[in-house]
Amino acid sequence: MKIAIVGAGLSGLACAEHLVLAGHEVSLFDKARGAGGRMSTRRIDSAAGQVSFDHGAQYFTARDPAFQAVVSQWQDSGSAARWPAAGPEAWVGVPAMNAPIKMLAAQHDVSWSTPIDELVQQEAGWRLSCDKAVIDRQFDAVVLAIPAEQAAALLVPSDKGFHRIAANTASDPCWTLMLAFLEPLETAKMVIRDDAIIGWAARNSDKPGRTGPDAWVIQASPTWSKEHLEEDQHQIVAALSARFATLLDAPLPEPLIASAHRWRYARSGKTDQNALYSKDLKIGICGDWLIGPRVECAWRSGTALARMILA
Ligand SMILES: Cc1cc2nc3c(=O)[nH]c(=O)nc-3n(C[C@H](O)[C@H](O)[C@H](O)COP(=O)(O)OP(=O)(O)OC[C@H]3O[C@@H](n4cnc5c(N)ncnc54)[C@H](O)[C@@H]3O)c2cc1C
Protein backbone atom coordinates (compact mmCIF):
# COMPACT_ATOMS: atom_id res chain seq x y z
CA MET A 1 0.00 0.00 0.00
CA LYS A 2 0.89 3.64 -0.36
CA ILE A 3 0.45 5.06 3.13
CA ALA A 4 0.46 8.70 4.23
CA ILE A 5 1.39 9.47 7.83
CA VAL A 6 0.49 12.89 9.20
CA GLY A 7 3.01 13.71 11.95
CA ALA A 8 6.69 12.74 11.97
CA GLY A 9 7.17 12.63 15.74
CA LEU A 10 8.23 9.39 17.40
CA SER A 11 4.86 7.65 17.03
CA GLY A 12 4.61 8.40 13.29
CA LEU A 13 8.20 7.37 12.67
CA ALA A 14 7.89 4.17 14.71
CA CYS A 15 4.82 3.27 12.65
CA ALA A 16 6.62 4.14 9.39
CA GLU A 17 9.63 2.02 10.38
CA HIS A 18 7.57 -1.17 10.64
CA LEU A 19 5.43 -0.48 7.56
CA VAL A 20 8.46 0.19 5.37
CA LEU A 21 10.15 -2.98 6.60
CA ALA A 22 7.05 -4.89 5.54
CA GLY A 23 7.34 -3.44 2.03
CA HIS A 24 4.82 -0.58 2.09
CA GLU A 25 5.52 2.80 0.54
CA VAL A 26 5.27 5.40 3.30
CA SER A 27 5.27 9.20 3.05
CA LEU A 28 5.27 11.38 6.16
CA PHE A 29 4.03 14.97 6.38
CA ASP A 30 4.87 17.31 9.25
CA LYS A 31 3.96 20.92 9.83
CA ALA A 32 7.23 21.67 11.64
CA ARG A 33 10.37 22.90 9.90
CA GLY A 34 12.51 20.11 11.36
CA ALA A 35 12.56 16.86 13.29
CA GLY A 36 11.54 16.43 16.91
CA GLY A 37 7.83 16.84 17.56
CA ARG A 38 7.48 17.12 21.30
CA MET A 39 11.05 15.76 21.64
CA SER A 40 12.35 18.84 19.90
CA THR A 41 15.30 21.09 20.63
CA ARG A 42 15.32 24.88 20.39
CA ARG A 43 18.58 26.56 19.35
CA ILE A 44 18.94 30.25 20.25
CA ASP A 45 21.83 32.58 19.38
CA SER A 46 23.38 34.56 22.21
CA ALA A 47 26.39 36.80 22.80
CA ALA A 48 28.23 33.66 23.98
CA GLY A 49 27.29 31.55 20.96
CA GLN A 50 24.38 29.27 20.18
CA VAL A 51 22.61 27.64 23.10
CA SER A 52 20.42 24.58 22.76
CA PHE A 53 17.46 23.73 24.99
CA ASP A 54 15.43 20.53 25.05
CA HIS A 55 12.23 22.46 25.56
CA GLY A 56 9.82 19.52 25.17
CA ALA A 57 10.44 16.07 26.66
CA GLN A 58 13.14 16.23 29.29
CA TYR A 59 14.16 12.60 29.41
CA PHE A 60 12.58 9.27 28.63
CA THR A 61 12.35 5.82 30.13
CA ALA A 62 12.56 2.44 28.41
CA ARG A 63 10.58 -0.06 30.46
CA ASP A 64 9.08 -2.01 27.57
CA PRO A 65 11.57 -4.71 26.41
CA ALA A 66 11.01 -3.96 22.69
CA PHE A 67 11.58 -0.23 23.27
CA GLN A 68 14.67 -1.07 25.37
CA ALA A 69 16.12 -2.82 22.32
CA VAL A 70 15.46 0.27 20.19
CA VAL A 71 17.01 2.61 22.77
CA SER A 72 20.05 0.41 22.98
CA GLN A 73 20.48 0.78 19.19
CA TRP A 74 20.19 4.54 19.64
CA GLN A 75 22.85 4.32 22.34
CA ASP A 76 25.15 2.30 20.06
CA SER A 77 24.76 4.88 17.30
CA GLY A 78 25.59 7.69 19.75
CA SER A 79 22.17 9.35 19.56
CA ALA A 80 21.04 8.53 23.13
CA ALA A 81 22.70 8.21 26.53
CA ARG A 82 21.72 7.82 30.14
CA TRP A 83 21.31 10.96 32.24
CA PRO A 84 21.81 9.93 35.87
CA ALA A 85 20.81 13.34 37.28
CA ALA A 86 17.16 12.56 36.45
CA GLY A 87 17.28 9.06 37.92
CA PRO A 88 18.52 5.56 37.07
CA GLU A 89 15.89 5.05 34.34
CA ALA A 90 16.47 8.33 32.51
CA TRP A 91 17.67 8.52 28.90
CA VAL A 92 18.18 11.58 26.71
CA GLY A 93 18.93 12.20 23.05
CA VAL A 94 22.56 13.15 22.30
CA PRO A 95 23.77 15.80 21.49
CA ALA A 96 20.16 17.03 21.80
CA MET A 97 16.81 15.47 22.59
CA ASN A 98 15.72 15.44 18.96
CA ALA A 99 18.73 13.33 17.84
CA PRO A 100 16.91 9.96 17.69
CA ILE A 101 14.01 11.56 15.79
CA LYS A 102 16.41 13.22 13.35
CA MET A 103 18.12 9.90 12.76
CA LEU A 104 14.81 8.07 12.15
CA ALA A 105 13.40 10.81 9.95
CA ALA A 106 16.51 10.74 7.75
CA GLN A 107 15.63 7.17 6.79
CA HIS A 108 12.16 8.06 5.52
CA ASP A 109 10.39 10.25 3.00
CA VAL A 110 9.34 13.22 5.17
CA SER A 111 7.88 16.48 3.84
CA TRP A 112 8.52 19.20 6.44
CA SER A 113 6.67 22.53 6.73
CA THR A 114 3.55 20.76 5.47
CA PRO A 115 0.57 21.37 7.78
CA ILE A 116 -2.24 19.05 6.78
CA ASP A 117 -5.62 20.74 7.16
CA GLU A 118 -7.98 18.19 5.64
CA LEU A 119 -8.21 14.48 4.86
CA VAL A 120 -10.02 13.94 1.58
CA GLN A 121 -11.55 10.50 1.15
CA GLN A 122 -12.20 9.41 -2.42
CA GLU A 123 -13.31 6.12 -3.91
CA ALA A 124 -9.79 5.21 -4.91
CA GLY A 125 -8.22 6.18 -1.58
CA TRP A 126 -7.07 9.19 0.41
CA ARG A 127 -5.69 12.58 -0.48
CA LEU A 128 -4.36 15.22 1.89
CA SER A 129 -4.85 18.93 1.78
CA CYS A 130 -2.19 21.41 2.90
CA ASP A 131 -2.95 25.13 3.19
CA LYS A 132 -6.37 24.44 1.65
CA ALA A 133 -4.82 22.91 -1.51
CA VAL A 134 -5.10 19.18 -2.21
CA ILE A 135 -1.67 17.54 -2.55
CA ASP A 136 -1.36 15.80 -5.89
CA ARG A 137 -0.71 12.31 -4.51
CA GLN A 138 -3.09 9.50 -3.74
CA PHE A 139 -2.74 7.06 -0.83
CA ASP A 140 -4.38 3.72 -0.05
CA ALA A 141 -4.34 4.41 3.68
CA VAL A 142 -3.78 7.33 6.01
CA VAL A 143 -2.38 7.48 9.53
CA LEU A 144 -2.73 10.35 12.01
CA ALA A 145 0.23 10.49 14.41
CA ILE A 146 -0.52 13.83 16.03
CA PRO A 147 -1.86 14.99 19.43
CA ALA A 148 -5.50 14.11 20.21
CA GLU A 149 -6.85 17.65 19.80
CA GLN A 150 -5.16 18.01 16.41
CA ALA A 151 -6.37 14.56 15.32
CA ALA A 152 -9.93 15.45 16.33
CA ALA A 153 -9.75 18.52 14.09
CA LEU A 154 -8.95 16.34 11.06
CA LEU A 155 -11.38 13.52 11.79
CA VAL A 156 -15.03 13.68 10.85
CA PRO A 157 -17.53 12.54 13.49
CA SER A 158 -18.51 9.40 11.52
CA ASP A 159 -15.09 7.77 11.57
CA LYS A 160 -15.97 4.69 13.62
CA GLY A 161 -16.10 6.79 16.77
CA PHE A 162 -12.43 7.80 16.37
CA HIS A 163 -13.36 11.48 16.35
CA ARG A 164 -15.21 11.07 19.65
CA ILE A 165 -12.26 9.28 21.28
CA ALA A 166 -9.79 11.95 20.14
CA ALA A 167 -12.10 14.82 21.10
CA ASN A 168 -12.58 13.35 24.58
CA THR A 169 -8.87 12.87 25.32
CA ALA A 170 -7.59 16.21 26.54
CA SER A 171 -3.94 17.21 27.01
CA ASP A 172 -2.46 19.54 29.60
CA PRO A 173 -0.54 22.59 28.41
CA CYS A 174 2.96 23.50 29.58
CA TRP A 175 4.66 26.87 29.67
CA THR A 176 8.41 26.33 29.32
CA LEU A 177 11.05 28.90 30.27
CA MET A 178 14.52 28.71 28.73
CA LEU A 179 17.31 30.55 30.56
CA ALA A 180 21.05 30.70 29.81
CA PHE A 181 23.79 32.38 31.80
CA LEU A 182 27.36 33.38 30.96
CA GLU A 183 28.61 32.03 34.30
CA PRO A 184 27.10 28.83 35.73
CA LEU A 185 24.55 29.44 38.47
CA GLU A 186 25.99 28.70 41.87
CA THR A 187 23.87 25.75 42.77
CA ALA A 188 24.54 22.06 43.12
CA LYS A 189 21.01 21.34 41.98
CA MET A 190 20.68 19.77 38.53
CA VAL A 191 16.97 18.99 38.77
CA ILE A 192 14.09 20.57 40.72
CA ARG A 193 10.75 18.77 40.80
CA ASP A 194 7.18 19.16 41.94
CA ASP A 195 6.82 22.75 43.08
CA ALA A 196 3.23 24.06 42.75
CA ILE A 197 4.34 26.57 40.10
CA ILE A 198 7.43 24.91 38.63
CA GLY A 199 6.77 21.24 37.94
CA TRP A 200 10.29 20.65 36.66
CA ALA A 201 13.54 22.58 36.23
CA ALA A 202 16.82 21.12 35.04
CA ARG A 203 20.27 22.20 34.01
CA ASN A 204 20.03 21.28 30.34
CA SER A 205 23.75 21.84 29.87
CA ASP A 206 24.40 19.03 32.37
CA LYS A 207 22.98 16.44 29.98
CA PRO A 208 25.53 14.26 28.16
CA GLY A 209 27.04 15.71 24.98
CA ARG A 210 25.87 19.29 25.56
CA THR A 211 28.30 22.16 25.08
CA GLY A 212 28.03 25.92 25.56
CA PRO A 213 26.86 28.20 28.36
CA ASP A 214 24.91 27.22 31.47
CA ALA A 215 21.40 26.49 30.16
CA TRP A 216 18.23 25.73 32.14
CA VAL A 217 14.81 24.45 31.11
CA ILE A 218 12.04 25.35 33.56
CA GLN A 219 8.56 23.93 33.06
CA ALA A 220 5.49 25.31 34.78
CA SER A 221 3.13 22.83 36.42
CA PRO A 222 0.00 21.87 34.45
CA THR A 223 -2.26 23.85 36.81
CA TRP A 224 -0.17 27.02 36.59
CA SER A 225 0.21 26.63 32.81
CA LYS A 226 -3.57 26.38 32.42
CA GLU A 227 -4.20 29.41 34.61
CA HIS A 228 -1.68 31.52 32.66
CA LEU A 229 -2.17 30.02 29.19
CA GLU A 230 -3.09 33.23 27.36
CA GLU A 231 -0.56 35.53 29.02
CA ASP A 232 2.23 36.92 26.91
CA GLN A 233 5.81 35.63 26.86
CA HIS A 234 7.20 38.55 28.88
CA GLN A 235 4.83 37.99 31.78
CA ILE A 236 5.63 34.28 31.77
CA VAL A 237 9.40 34.87 31.67
CA ALA A 238 9.15 37.29 34.61
CA ALA A 239 6.86 35.09 36.74
CA LEU A 240 8.73 31.81 36.22
CA SER A 241 12.16 33.46 36.61
CA ALA A 242 11.05 34.93 39.95
CA ARG A 243 9.78 31.56 41.18
CA PHE A 244 12.95 29.83 39.98
CA ALA A 245 15.10 32.33 41.94
CA THR A 246 13.00 31.64 45.04
CA LEU A 247 13.50 27.89 44.67
CA LEU A 248 17.26 28.38 44.28
CA ASP A 249 17.19 30.81 47.20
CA ALA A 250 19.35 33.32 45.30
CA PRO A 251 18.78 36.19 42.89
CA LEU A 252 19.40 35.32 39.23
CA PRO A 253 22.16 37.13 37.33
CA GLU A 254 21.27 38.88 34.06
CA PRO A 255 20.55 36.02 31.64
CA LEU A 256 22.07 35.67 28.18
CA ILE A 257 18.77 34.19 27.03
CA ALA A 258 15.31 34.33 28.61
CA SER A 259 12.60 32.97 26.39
CA ALA A 260 9.32 31.14 26.91
CA HIS A 261 7.53 28.56 24.78
CA ARG A 262 3.88 27.60 25.16
CA TRP A 263 2.99 23.98 24.50
CA ARG A 264 -0.78 23.85 24.15
CA TYR A 265 -0.85 20.07 24.00
CA ALA A 266 2.11 18.95 26.11
CA ARG A 267 1.12 16.07 28.37
CA SER A 268 -1.48 13.89 26.76
CA GLY A 269 -4.32 12.04 28.40
CA LYS A 270 -4.79 8.32 27.71
CA THR A 271 -7.36 5.85 26.42
CA ASP A 272 -7.86 2.12 26.90
CA GLN A 273 -6.43 1.27 23.46
CA ASN A 274 -2.89 1.26 22.07
CA ALA A 275 -3.88 2.53 18.62
CA LEU A 276 -6.98 2.76 16.41
CA TYR A 277 -7.41 1.31 12.93
CA SER A 278 -10.36 0.90 10.60
CA LYS A 279 -9.75 -1.76 7.95
CA ASP A 280 -12.67 -0.61 5.80
CA LEU A 281 -11.84 3.08 5.85
CA LYS A 282 -8.08 2.45 5.89
CA ILE A 283 -7.44 5.08 8.50
CA GLY A 284 -5.24 4.60 11.56
CA ILE A 285 -4.46 6.69 14.60
CA CYS A 286 -1.46 6.54 16.92
CA GLY A 287 0.31 8.84 19.34
CA ASP A 288 1.29 9.00 22.99
CA TRP A 289 -2.26 10.03 23.91
CA LEU A 290 -3.64 6.56 23.22
CA ILE A 291 -1.42 5.02 25.94
CA GLY A 292 -0.08 7.85 28.10
CA PRO A 293 1.97 11.06 28.15
CA ARG A 294 5.44 9.64 27.57
CA VAL A 295 7.97 9.12 24.81
CA GLU A 296 7.88 5.38 25.35
CA CYS A 297 4.08 5.37 24.95
CA ALA A 298 4.39 7.21 21.61
CA TRP A 299 6.76 4.52 20.31
CA ARG A 300 4.52 1.72 21.58
CA SER A 301 1.44 3.26 20.00
CA GLY A 302 3.11 3.73 16.59
CA THR A 303 4.37 0.16 16.69
CA ALA A 304 0.95 -1.19 17.72
CA LEU A 305 -0.72 0.63 14.84
CA ALA A 306 1.76 -0.78 12.31
CA ARG A 307 0.96 -4.28 13.60
CA MET A 308 -2.77 -3.63 13.21
CA ILE A 309 -2.29 -2.41 9.64
CA LEU A 310 -0.04 -5.35 8.77
CA ALA A 311 -2.50 -7.84 10.25
C1 LIG B 1 6.92 20.16 27.75
C2 LIG B 1 6.90 18.67 27.59
C3 LIG B 1 7.58 17.87 28.50
C4 LIG B 1 7.58 16.48 28.35
N1 LIG B 1 8.30 15.71 29.22
C5 LIG B 1 8.40 14.39 29.00
C6 LIG B 1 9.27 13.59 29.79
O1 LIG B 1 10.00 14.10 30.63
N2 LIG B 1 9.31 12.25 29.54
C7 LIG B 1 8.56 11.67 28.56
O2 LIG B 1 8.65 10.43 28.36
N3 LIG B 1 7.75 12.41 27.79
C8 LIG B 1 7.65 13.73 27.98
N4 LIG B 1 6.85 14.50 27.18
C9 LIG B 1 5.95 13.83 26.22
C10 LIG B 1 6.67 13.36 24.95
O3 LIG B 1 7.38 14.42 24.38
C11 LIG B 1 5.59 12.82 24.01
O4 LIG B 1 4.92 11.75 24.65
C12 LIG B 1 6.11 12.29 22.67
O5 LIG B 1 7.14 13.07 22.14
C13 LIG B 1 4.90 12.24 21.73
O6 LIG B 1 5.27 11.75 20.45
P1 LIG B 1 4.15 11.71 19.32
O7 LIG B 1 4.79 11.21 18.10
O8 LIG B 1 2.96 11.00 19.84
O9 LIG B 1 3.69 13.23 19.12
P2 LIG B 1 4.55 14.50 18.70
O10 LIG B 1 5.95 14.38 19.14
O11 LIG B 1 3.76 15.68 19.15
O12 LIG B 1 4.55 14.43 17.11
C14 LIG B 1 3.48 14.91 16.35
C15 LIG B 1 4.02 15.61 15.10
O13 LIG B 1 2.90 15.96 14.30
C16 LIG B 1 3.10 17.23 13.74
N5 LIG B 1 1.75 17.73 13.44
C17 LIG B 1 0.75 18.05 14.29
N6 LIG B 1 -0.35 18.42 13.60
C18 LIG B 1 -0.02 18.34 12.29
C19 LIG B 1 -0.74 18.58 11.09
N7 LIG B 1 -2.02 19.00 11.08
N8 LIG B 1 -0.08 18.40 9.91
C20 LIG B 1 1.20 17.99 9.87
N9 LIG B 1 1.93 17.73 11.00
C21 LIG B 1 1.30 17.90 12.18
C22 LIG B 1 3.87 18.00 14.79
O14 LIG B 1 4.63 19.04 14.20
C23 LIG B 1 4.75 16.90 15.39
O15 LIG B 1 6.03 16.85 14.80
C24 LIG B 1 6.86 15.89 27.27
C25 LIG B 1 6.23 16.71 26.34
C26 LIG B 1 6.26 18.09 26.49
C27 LIG B 1 5.62 18.95 25.44
The ligand as an SDF file (V2000), in Angstrom:
LIG
                    3D

 53 58  0  0  0  0  0  0  0  0999 V2000
    6.9150   20.1620   27.7540 C   0  0  0  0  0  0  0  0  0  0  0  0
    6.8990   18.6700   27.5920 C   0  0  0  0  0  0  0  0  0  0  0  0
    7.5790   17.8710   28.5010 C   0  0  0  0  0  0  0  0  0  0  0  0
    7.5760   16.4810   28.3500 C   0  0  0  0  0  0  0  0  0  0  0  0
    8.3030   15.7110   29.2200 N   0  0  0  0  0  0  0  0  0  0  0  0
    8.3990   14.3880   28.9960 C   0  0  0  0  0  0  0  0  0  0  0  0
    9.2650   13.5900   29.7880 C   0  0  0  0  0  0  0  0  0  0  0  0
   10.0030   14.0980   30.6340 O   0  0  0  0  0  0  0  0  0  0  0  0
    9.3050   12.2510   29.5420 N   0  0  0  0  0  0  0  0  0  0  0  0
    8.5640   11.6700   28.5570 C   0  0  0  0  0  0  0  0  0  0  0  0
    8.6510   10.4350   28.3580 O   0  0  0  0  0  0  0  0  0  0  0  0
    7.7460   12.4110   27.7850 N   0  0  0  0  0  0  0  0  0  0  0  0
    7.6510   13.7330   27.9810 C   0  0  0  0  0  0  0  0  0  0  0  0
    6.8480   14.4970   27.1790 N   0  0  0  0  0  0  0  0  0  0  0  0
    5.9500   13.8250   26.2210 C   0  0  0  0  0  0  0  0  0  0  0  0
    6.6740   13.3620   24.9550 C   0  0  0  0  0  0  0  0  0  0  0  0
    7.3760   14.4240   24.3840 O   0  0  0  0  0  0  0  0  0  0  0  0
    5.5950   12.8240   24.0090 C   0  0  0  0  0  0  0  0  0  0  0  0
    4.9230   11.7530   24.6550 O   0  0  0  0  0  0  0  0  0  0  0  0
    6.1090   12.2910   22.6700 C   0  0  0  0  0  0  0  0  0  0  0  0
    7.1450   13.0690   22.1410 O   0  0  0  0  0  0  0  0  0  0  0  0
    4.9020   12.2360   21.7300 C   0  0  0  0  0  0  0  0  0  0  0  0
    5.2650   11.7480   20.4470 O   0  0  0  0  0  0  0  0  0  0  0  0
    4.1520   11.7090   19.3200 P   0  0  0  0  0  0  0  0  0  0  0  0
    4.7870   11.2060   18.0960 O   0  0  0  0  0  0  0  0  0  0  0  0
    2.9600   10.9970   19.8420 O   0  0  0  0  0  0  0  0  0  0  0  0
    3.6950   13.2340   19.1240 O   0  0  0  0  0  0  0  0  0  0  0  0
    4.5510   14.4950   18.7020 P   0  0  0  0  0  0  0  0  0  0  0  0
    5.9530   14.3770   19.1390 O   0  0  0  0  0  0  0  0  0  0  0  0
    3.7610   15.6770   19.1540 O   0  0  0  0  0  0  0  0  0  0  0  0
    4.5500   14.4320   17.1070 O   0  0  0  0  0  0  0  0  0  0  0  0
    3.4810   14.9110   16.3490 C   0  0  0  0  0  0  0  0  0  0  0  0
    4.0170   15.6090   15.1030 C   0  0  0  0  0  0  0  0  0  0  0  0
    2.8990   15.9560   14.3050 O   0  0  0  0  0  0  0  0  0  0  0  0
    3.1020   17.2250   13.7430 C   0  0  0  0  0  0  0  0  0  0  0  0
    1.7520   17.7320   13.4440 N   0  0  0  0  0  0  0  0  0  0  0  0
    0.7470   18.0490   14.2900 C   0  0  0  0  0  0  0  0  0  0  0  0
   -0.3470   18.4200   13.5990 N   0  0  0  0  0  0  0  0  0  0  0  0
   -0.0240   18.3370   12.2920 C   0  0  0  0  0  0  0  0  0  0  0  0
   -0.7360   18.5850   11.0870 C   0  0  0  0  0  0  0  0  0  0  0  0
   -2.0190   18.9980   11.0780 N   0  0  0  0  0  0  0  0  0  0  0  0
   -0.0840   18.4050    9.9070 N   0  0  0  0  0  0  0  0  0  0  0  0
    1.2050   17.9870    9.8700 C   0  0  0  0  0  0  0  0  0  0  0  0
    1.9270   17.7340   11.0050 N   0  0  0  0  0  0  0  0  0  0  0  0
    1.3040   17.8980   12.1830 C   0  0  0  0  0  0  0  0  0  0  0  0
    3.8720   18.0020   14.7880 C   0  0  0  0  0  0  0  0  0  0  0  0
    4.6320   19.0350   14.1950 O   0  0  0  0  0  0  0  0  0  0  0  0
    4.7450   16.9000   15.3900 C   0  0  0  0  0  0  0  0  0  0  0  0
    6.0270   16.8510   14.7970 O   0  0  0  0  0  0  0  0  0  0  0  0
    6.8640   15.8920   27.2750 C   0  0  0  0  0  0  0  0  0  0  0  0
    6.2270   16.7120   26.3430 C   0  0  0  0  0  0  0  0  0  0  0  0
    6.2550   18.0900   26.4930 C   0  0  0  0  0  0  0  0  0  0  0  0
    5.6180   18.9530   25.4450 C   0  0  0  0  0  0  0  0  0  0  0  0
  1  2  1  0
  2  3  1  0
  2 52  2  0
  3  4  2  0
  4  5  1  0
  4 50  1  0
  5  6  2  0
  6  7  1  0
  6 13  1  0
  7  8  2  0
  7  9  1  0
  9 10  1  0
 10 11  2  0
 10 12  1  0
 12 13  2  0
 13 14  1  0
 14 15  1  0
 14 50  1  0
 15 16  1  0
 16 17  1  0
 16 18  1  0
 18 19  1  0
 18 20  1  0
 20 21  1  0
 20 22  1  0
 22 23  1  0
 23 24  1  0
 24 25  2  0
 24 26  1  0
 24 27  1  0
 27 28  1  0
 28 29  2  0
 28 30  1  0
 28 31  1  0
 31 32  1  0
 32 33  1  0
 33 34  1  0
 33 48  1  0
 34 35  1  0
 35 36  1  0
 35 46  1  0
 36 37  1  0
 36 45  1  0
 37 38  2  0
 38 39  1  0
 39 40  1  0
 39 45  2  0
 40 41  1  0
 40 42  2  0
 42 43  1  0
 43 44  2  0
 44 45  1  0
 46 47  1  0
 46 48  1  0
 48 49  1  0
 50 51  2  0
 51 52  1  0
 52 53  1  0
M  END
$$$$
